[in-house]
Amino acid sequence: MPRSRPLGSEPRAARSKLGGSVLALILLQNGRQVRAKLHQLSVTGGLLHVAQPLDEAIVVEMAFHVKSNTVRTKAEMLFPMWATQGWLQPFRFVDLADEDRSKLEKALQSLVEKPAAATAATNSGSV
């Protein structure tokens, strides 16, 4: 009998810490718009910084701009956590098109490589 992999054994998607440098617009089902800042982002979801938490398990439409790509997709809100100035609200994408996923993956990869390249250049200059 083939062995199945334990839950959670898949490698996590690469994440990029954005620290609130990318703004996101969230459209709720009732038509209300909420502005947020992306704290972390991956191709599977991320972490928003919001003034007021959103209900867990609601599905929203989200739009944000990373590098030269605008992503507009649906996301499910997960359980919020209190932060010192607002809330951190994790989310996962529920309807990310393959093309958007590919573009987002490339943009995130370039963000991950950029700091590593800068650190390597700084370290190679010192003796």
C-alpha positions, 0 to 999 in steps of 0.5 A, spaced: 500 500 500 502 506 498 504 511 503 501 518 503 504 524 506 502 527 512 498 533 512 503 539 512 509 535 509 509 539 503 514 545 502 511 552 504 511 557 498 516 562 498 514 568 502 516 575 502 516 580 507 513 587 505 512 590 511 506 594 509 510 597 503 504 594 498 497 597 499 491 592 498 484 594 497 479 589 499 472 589 497 467 586 501 461 582 499 456 588 501 460 593 497 464 596 502 471 597 501 477 596 506 484 599 505 490 594 508 497 594 507 501 587 505 505 585 511 507 578 508 505 575 501 506 568 497 503 565 492 498 561 497 496 567 501 499 572 506 498 577 512 495 584 511 495 589 516 488 592 517 485 597 522 479 593 524 479 585 523 475 582 518 470 576 520 474 569 519 472 565 513 469 570 509 471 571 502 473 577 499 475 580 492 482 583 493 487 587 489 494 589 490 500 591 485 507 588 486 512 590 481 509 591 475 503 586 476 496 588 478 493 582 482 486 582 483 483 575 486 479 572 491 481 570 498 479 567 504 480 571 511 483 567 516 483 568 524 486 575 525 491 577 531 492 583 535 498 587 533 500 594 537 497 598 531 491 595 528 490 587 526 494 582 522 489 578 518 492 572 515 488 570 508 489 565 503 487 565 495 481 561 493 481 563 486 488 565 483 488 564 476 494 560 473 497 566 469 496 571 476 500 565 480 506 565 475 506 573 475 506 573 482 511 567 483 516 571 479 515 578 482 516 575 489 522 571 487 525 577 484 524 580 491 527 575 495 533 575 490 534 582 491 536 583 498 540 576 498 544 579 492 545 586 496 547 582 502 552 578 498 555 584 494 556 588 501 559 581 504 564 580 498 567 587 499 569 586 506 576 583 508 
